Amino acid sequence: MRRRVTRSGSVMVAIVVAAAFLYALTASCAAPAQIVRVEANGSSSAVVTAGGDLWVWGYNYTGQVGDGTKENNRNVPFGVRGIGKVAQAAVGYNHTLALAQDGSVYAWGSNEYGQLGIEGSQCSTVPIKVPGLEDVAAIAAGQGHSIALKSDGTVWCWGDGRFGQLGDGARASSPAPVRAEGIDDVVFVEASSYMSYAIRRDGTLWVWGLNASGQLGRGLDKYVFKPVQNSDIEGVVRVTGGIGHSMALKEDGTVWTWGKDEKGRLGTGKAGDSGIPAMVAIGGKAIDIDAGSDFGIALTDDGSVWAWGDNSVGQLGTGAKASLLAPAKVGSLKKISAISCGTHHVLALAENGDLWAWGWNIMGQLGDKSCVDRNKPVKVTVK
């Protein structure tokens, strides 16, 4: 039905249009957001600002950006709504999690295995609250499963459990969070592809899930259905993993890797799979680590970033595409305070608030308004 517009209606339309233009102009001139956390996984990226706002971009085929759409990738950051103030984000391969400042958890994207915490396989293009979770202190997201660390030190998992990555002793998926058995006093959790990790307050590392390449540790079964201690390493403060390999940061600032060594992802300077952790020669004391599918990065206390492994799409940030068996410094970066890896891309946050990204970009996961791979860091604006 056509609607007749009167003169007064025309004036009102003009006012609305003018207001919208001024809003858009103000938004375009707004200062960049003050970022405090960076998160990447798969072909997606996310950041959390000092004010608790969450921005997501990249792959959106199952709605994991959270903008109410799917099948349209985003190459610029999108401000996610409907959560409230956010303390942390966790990016999975096809889903996204957000930890609200009140201790509740929200999820969106693929729900193929129940990783959103609800029944059915239907994806969600907007955040939905995960039922039955409260007082959560940290979150993590893997290939198709999710992890929550509660403030009481217990670990809860949901989603894909086909390889034991839920840690409840079963080989089955669950949309309802289940407690990882036999582990408490946990201070750090991580998820990677089909693996799960937890660090207890005493610095011991506990692992469960897929161990086909020895990525959980030597002498363990192919599938580990309940948390077990990796007895080959202690004093751990951070842990992460890629496809078939794991990395740990010890309290003394050394970096250790084990598992599959294809394309140099272990960073030891020599080829060969190993279930035994080996130290990686980083040029300084490491304060953080992360792993892509087949490469690794480390952040040292002088603000430098070191990278090794596969470099076929420029994910090492060296300006070339040659893979490296041992770490090399990403020379153009200085005073970096946080890092995070996707499958084939990296985010790095500088002390001055600048956000840098490099690597694979076909899904727009770098956020630089393009879908062009970058073998050197490019600056990304979030606003």
N, C-alpha and C positions, 0 to 999 in steps of 0.2 A: 504494500500500500504506500502510495506517495504521500508525504507529509508536507503540507503547505507551511512555508516559513513567512511569518509576518515581519514587519520592520523591526519591532522590538526583539523578535527572535533572531533576526540578522545581526542586531547589535550584540546580543548575548553570544552568538556564535563567534563574532569577531573578537570579543573579549576573551573567550575560551581559547581561541587559536593563538592570540597574542600571549596569553599566560603560558600556554604550552611551549611556545617559541622561547620565551624568556627562561622557562625552566630548563629547556634543552640547552640553551646557551650557557646558563649558569652551571649545569652539570658538566658540559664540555670543558669549562674553565676551572672546574673544581680541582683542588689539590689532590695528588695521588694519595691513596689510602696508606696509613702507617701499618705495615705488615709485621706480624710477630711470629707467624708459623707458616711453613711451606709444606705441602704434601703432594706427592705424585705417585701414580701407579698405572699400569696398563698404558692407555693413551689419553689419560686425563690428568688434570692438575687442579690444585686448590690452594688457597691461602686464607688465613684468619688474621683479621686486623686487631689493633689494640683495643678498638671499641667493641669487639666481639662479632663483627660482621664476617660472613663467609662468602667467598667468591670462587666459582668453579668454571672450568672451560675444557675444551677438547672433545673427545669422543662422546657422542650422545645418542647412539643407536638404540639404547634401551632406556633413555631418559635420565642418565646418571648426572647430567648437568643440573637438573632440578628446576628447569625453567618452564615446565608444563608441556614440553614438546619432546619428540624423539625423531631419530633419523636425520636430524639436522645438526651437524657438528658446529661447535662454536670456537672461533679463533681469537676471540676476545673474552676477558673475564666477565662472568655474569654474577650479580649479587643475589644469592639465594634468600628467599623469604619464607616465613612461616615456622621458624625455629625459635626465635628469640636470640639472645646473646649466646655465642658459641665459644667454647673453650678449646676444642680440638676438632679437626676433621681427619677422616681416614678414607683413602681412595682405594677401592678394589679394582679388579679388571673390568667389571661391568656394573658396579654399584658403588654408592658413596654413603658414608656414615658421618654424622655430626654429633658431637658430645656437647649438649647445652650446659650452660653454667650452673643450672640447677641439678645436674647429675643425671638427667634423662638422655636417651639416645634416639636419634632420628635416622631414617634410612630411605634411600630412593634408588631407582635404576632397576636392574634385573632382579627378579625373584625366582629364577629358575630352580634353585635349590633351597629356597626359603631364607636366603641371606638377608632379606629385609625384616625378618622376624614375624611374618604373617603367613597364613595358610594360602595355598594356591600358587600358581606359577606366573601370575600376571605381574608385569613390571609396573612401577609407579614413576610418573614423571615429575612428581612433587614430593617433598619430604613427608613421611608418616612416622609417627612415634612408635618405637619398638615396645610392644606390651611386656609388662613383667620385669622391666629393668629400672632400677633407681640406684642412687648413691654410687654412680659409676665415676671412676677416676681417670680412666684412659681407655682408648679403643684402638682396634686394628682391623684391617680388611685384606683378605686374600683373593685368590682366584674366584671363589664362589662361597666363601665362608666369612664370618664376622666374629670378632672377639671383644669382650668387655672385661676390664679389670675393675672390680669393685674396691671401694675404699677399705674394706675389711681384708683385702689381700687375696680374695678368691677370684678365680678366672671362669668366665662363662662364654660359651661358644654356640653358634647356630649357623645353619646353612648347609653347605656341602660337607658331608661326612663320609664319602665313599672310600677315602683313604685313611680314615682314622683321625682327621684333622680337628674333630670336635673334642677329642680327648675323654669321651665318656665310656670308652670300652666297646662301643658299637661301631659297625661299619655301615652306618645309615645316616641320611640327611635328616635335619630337624629344623622346622621354622621357629620352634620355641627354644630359647636359650637353655642349654644344659651345662652343668658344672663340670669342668675338667677335673677328673678324679685324682685324688692323692697328692694334691699340691695346694699350698697356702703360703701366706707371708710373701706374696709376689709383689714386686715393685715395678716391673716392666713387662709388656707383652708385645708381640709382633706376629704378623701373618704374612706368608709369602707363598704364592701359587697354591700348592696343596700341603703346605707345612705350617705348623704353629710353634711358637717359642714363648717361654716365660723365664724371667730372671728373678730368683728369690733374693730376699734382703741379704743373705749371706754370700751373694755373688755366684751361686751355682746356676748353671744353665739347664733348663728342662725343655724337652722337645717331644713332638708327636706329629703323626701324619705320614706322608710319603717319604721313603728312604731308599728309593731305587738306585740312587747314585752315591749313597753314603753321605748325603747332605745333612742328615741328622746326627750321624756319628757311626763309628765302626762297631761291628759286632751286633748291630741291631737288625731286626727283621725288616723286610721290604715295606711293610705297613706297621706303624706303631700306633696302637689304639688308645693308649693312656700315656700321660706324661711320664718320661723317664729322664734321669739325669745323664747329660753328656759328661762322662767322667774324665774326659781328656782335657778339659779346660775349666778353670775356675777364675774368680776375680773378675767376672764379666759385668759390664755396665750397659752395654748396648748389643743387640743382635739383629741381624737381618738376613734375607736370603733372596736368591734369584730363581732361575730354573735349574734345579739340580745342584746348587751350591749354597753354602752359608758363610756368613761373616760375623765375627765377634770383635768388639772393642773391649779391652781389659782396662782396669782402673789405672794401670801404669802407662796408658796411652799407646799401647801396641795394638796392632790389627792382625787378626788371625782368620784364615779361610780354610775351608775343606769341602769335599764333594767332587762334582764333575769339573774338569779343567778345560773343556772345549773352548777354543778361542782365547785362552789365557785368562779366563775369568777369575782364577784363584790368585793371580798377581804375584806369584812366587818367583817368576823369572824362568821357570822350567815347566815343561808339559808333564801331565800325568795326573790322573784322578787319585784322590786320597781321602779316606774317611778320618784321617788324623789331622787336627788343626796344625797349620804351618804359618809362621809369622811372615807378614808382608812388609817389605822395606819401604816405609813411608819417610819422606824427608822432614821429620819432626814428630812432635807428640800429637797424636790424634785425639780429637774431642768429639767427633761424630763420624758415622759411617752410613752408607746405604748401598743397595745393590739393585741393578737393573736385571733384565733376564739373563744376560751373559757378560756383564761387566760390573765393575765396582768403583766406588769413589770414597774418599776419606777427606775430612776437614781437619786441619791441624790448628794448634793453638795460636799460630801467627796469622790466621785468617786465610791460609792457602788451601787450594783444592787439588787433590791428586786423583788420577783416574787410570784405569787399566782394563784390559779385556777387549771385547769386540768393539769395533769402531766403524762398522760398515755404513752407518748413517750419520756419522759425526758425533756420536754420543759421548766421546771422550773430551770434546771441546778443544782439541789441539790444533784445529785448522786443517787437518789432513783426515784421511780415512783408513790409515793403516792401524791394524789391531796391535795391542801392546801386551807382552807377557809380564811386564813389570810396571809399576806406577810411574806416571809422568805428571809434572805440574801443569795445571791449566794456567798458563802464564799470564793471561790477560786479566785474571781476577785477583782482587786484593781485598783484605779485610772482610771476608765472608763470615757470617755468623750462623748460618743454617743451610742444610742441603737436603735434597730428596730426589729419588730416581723413579721414573716410570719404566716401562718395558725397554724403551730405547731413547729416552730423553731425560734431562736433568733440570732441576730448579735450584737456584742458589740465591740466598738472601744476604745482602751486604749490611754491614753495621750502620751505614747511613740510610738504610731503608730501600735501596735500589734492589729490584728483582731482576735476575738474569736467567736465561733459559737457552738450551741448545740441544741438538740431536734431531731425532725423527719428528716430523711436523705435519704429516699427511692429514691428521685429524684436527689440526689447529691447536694441538696440546701445548705449544710454546706460548700461545697467547699474544703473538706479535702482529696480529691482523693478517697473517699469511698462512699458507699451507706448504711452505718451502722449508726443506731440511736446512739446518744450520750446523756447521762444524766448528763454529766459534760462538761464544756467548753473545746473545742479543738482549737488549734491555726491554723489559715488559712493564707497561703501565697498567695499574689497577685503579680504576675510579669509575 
